[in-house]
């Protein structure tokens, strides 16, 4: 079967859920600490004195992540690489006599352990790099809410509970921030972990697939046609790529796969590495790669669907809004704010239903949940 990012997404889900659940627990825990004895005259002093409890909560959550994430990462990437390799074997098996005869020997080959360990080290380092930021965000946010609530109440601007809720919502709406990817984009914790994990898992699956195709003597692959493709992937849809070698478009004269002696011209758009660097197979990409057989494989045509991409991006926006308001509801200090957040959740869910009905897109309830992978 062709290899694509969704091939191993279920493996990433366990790890992503560790972090999304941790973020929800942390936010709810801080909210409870802030709400405790809110009407006491010395509330601010109590809260600042109790900041050690916030640190303890954050560090306890981080220790659990440290312990669980490293083991999950290695198991996850080994399985992803193996799935990618098996996908290549299944694909070659279906092609039958159209491919070289080395398939049985390839089945005995071991996964590329060096490549897997490199991916494991990279992802573990990325995940652990978030842990210090989790603790720091917890302390900074807690202090900020206490300070704003105390100052505004002294000035008579608002009640302490309402002021604390407003300050807390402003910080919570941004999430645990401060994470920057290689492209310089800023992320909040849950989305950053999800992006990094799914990207690495998909990379392991793709490498396993390409390794097996290479062992079968196949160096050309073709990019699938995925509906609602994004602008990054659109230039590569239906294009032939080399598994190895230099990038750049060119024409190759190759022997027909099933007709010995007959030559065919193959238009190569570049290499897999070049396409990935340009954005193909990005996080949440739905494209796949499959073996290209000269003279046999037919490229898809008329693949552009920019309107579908815009509709999908609007759905993702509405899903983010549902998650954001659900988190505010779960971590509300003020009961009235929790009620208002619940109303916002219902409003955005209604908008999702309308959007689904108008566009024919598929609704994914998991993407509207907090504390779970999406």
Secondary structure in CASP SS format (residue, H / E / C, confidence):
PFRMAT SS
TARGET T0000
AUTHOR 0000-0000-0000
METHOD secondary structure of the structure
MODEL  1
X C 1.00
X C 1.00
X E 1.00
X E 1.00
X H 1.00
X H 1.00
X H 1.00
X H 1.00
X H 1.00
X H 1.00
X H 1.00
X H 1.00
X H 1.00
X H 1.00
X H 1.00
X H 1.00
X H 1.00
X H 1.00
X H 1.00
X H 1.00
X H 1.00
X H 1.00
X H 1.00
X H 1.00
X H 1.00
X H 1.00
X H 1.00
X H 1.00
X H 1.00
X H 1.00
X H 1.00
X H 1.00
X H 1.00
X H 1.00
X H 1.00
X C 1.00
X C 1.00
X C 1.00
X C 1.00
X C 1.00
X C 1.00
X C 1.00
X H 1.00
X H 1.00
X H 1.00
X H 1.00
X H 1.00
X H 1.00
X H 1.00
X C 1.00
X H 1.00
X H 1.00
X H 1.00
X H 1.00
X H 1.00
X H 1.00
X H 1.00
X H 1.00
X H 1.00
X H 1.00
X H 1.00
X H 1.00
X H 1.00
X H 1.00
X H 1.00
X H 1.00
X H 1.00
X H 1.00
X H 1.00
X H 1.00
X H 1.00
X H 1.00
X H 1.00
X H 1.00
X H 1.00
X H 1.00
X H 1.00
X H 1.00
X H 1.00
X H 1.00
X H 1.00
X H 1.00
X H 1.00
X H 1.00
X H 1.00
X H 1.00
X H 1.00
X H 1.00
X H 1.00
X H 1.00
X H 1.00
X H 1.00
X H 1.00
X H 1.00
X H 1.00
X H 1.00
X H 1.00
X H 1.00
X C 1.00
X C 1.00
X C 1.00
X C 1.00
X H 1.00
X H 1.00
X H 1.00
X H 1.00
X C 1.00
X C 1.00
X C 1.00
X C 1.00
X C 1.00
X C 1.00
X H 1.00
X H 1.00
X H 1.00
X H 1.00
X H 1.00
X H 1.00
X H 1.00
X H 1.00
X H 1.00
X H 1.00
X H 1.00
X H 1.00
X H 1.00
X H 1.00
X H 1.00
X H 1.00
X C 1.00
X C 1.00
X H 1.00
X H 1.00
X H 1.00
X H 1.00
X H 1.00
X H 1.00
X H 1.00
X H 1.00
X H 1.00
X H 1.00
X H 1.00
X H 1.00
X H 1.00
X H 1.00
X H 1.00
X H 1.00
X H 1.00
X H 1.00
X H 1.00
X H 1.00
X H 1.00
X H 1.00
X H 1.00
X H 1.00
X C 1.00
X C 1.00
X C 1.00
X C 1.00
X C 1.00
X H 1.00
X H 1.00
X H 1.00
X H 1.00
X H 1.00
X H 1.00
X H 1.00
X H 1.00
X H 1.00
X H 1.00
X H 1.00
X H 1.00
X H 1.00
X H 1.00
X H 1.00
X C 1.00
X C 1.00
X C 1.00
X C 1.00
X E 1.00
X E 1.00
X C 1.00
X C 1.00
X C 1.00
X C 1.00
X C 1.00
X E 1.00
X E 1.00
X C 1.00
X H 1.00
X H 1.00
X H 1.00
X H 1.00
X H 1.00
X H 1.00
X H 1.00
X H 1.00
X H 1.00
X H 1.00
X H 1.00
X H 1.00
X H 1.00
X H 1.00
X H 1.00
X H 1.00
X H 1.00
X H 1.00
X H 1.00
X H 1.00
X H 1.00
X H 1.00
X H 1.00
X H 1.00
X H 1.00
X H 1.00
X H 1.00
X C 1.00
X C 1.00
X C 1.00
X C 1.00
X E 1.00
X E 1.00
X E 1.00
X E 1.00
X C 1.00
X C 1.00
X C 1.00
X C 1.00
X C 1.00
X C 1.00
X C 1.00
X H 1.00
X H 1.00
X H 1.00
X H 1.00
X C 1.00
X C 1.00
X C 1.00
X C 1.00
X C 1.00
X E 1.00
X E 1.00
X E 1.00
X C 1.00
X C 1.00
X C 1.00
X C 1.00
X C 1.00
X C 1.00
X C 1.00
X E 1.00
X E 1.00
X E 1.00
X E 1.00
X E 1.00
X E 1.00
X C 1.00
X C 1.00
X C 1.00
X C 1.00
X C 1.00
X C 1.00
X C 1.00
X E 1.00
X E 1.00
X E 1.00
X E 1.00
X E 1.00
X E 1.00
X E 1.00
X E 1.00
X E 1.00
X H 1.00
X H 1.00
X H 1.00
X H 1.00
X H 1.00
X H 1.00
X C 1.00
X C 1.00
X C 1.00
X C 1.00
X C 1.00
X C 1.00
X C 1.00
X C 1.00
X C 1.00
X C 1.00
X E 1.00
X E 1.00
X E 1.00
X E 1.00
X C 1.00
X C 1.00
X C 1.00
X C 1.00
X C 1.00
X C 1.00
X C 1.00
X C 1.00
X C 1.00
X C 1.00
X C 1.00
X C 1.00
X C 1.00
X C 1.00
X H 1.00
X H 1.00
X H 1.00
X H 1.00
X H 1.00
X H 1.00
X H 1.00
X H 1.00
X H 1.00
X H 1.00
X H 1.00
X H 1.00
X H 1.00
X H 1.00
X H 1.00
X H 1.00
X H 1.00
X H 1.00
X H 1.00
X H 1.00
X H 1.00
X H 1.00
X H 1.00
X H 1.00
X H 1.00
X C 1.00
X C 1.00
X C 1.00
X C 1.00
X H 1.00
X H 1.00
X H 1.00
X H 1.00
X H 1.00
X H 1.00
X H 1.00
X H 1.00
X H 1.00
X H 1.00
X H 1.00
X H 1.00
X H 1.00
X H 1.00
X H 1.00
X H 1.00
X H 1.00
X H 1.00
X H 1.00
X H 1.00
X H 1.00
X H 1.00
X H 1.00
X H 1.00
X H 1.00
X C 1.00
X C 1.00
X C 1.00
X C 1.00
X C 1.00
X H 1.00
X H 1.00
X H 1.00
X H 1.00
X C 1.00
X C 1.00
X C 1.00
X C 1.00
X C 1.00
X C 1.00
END
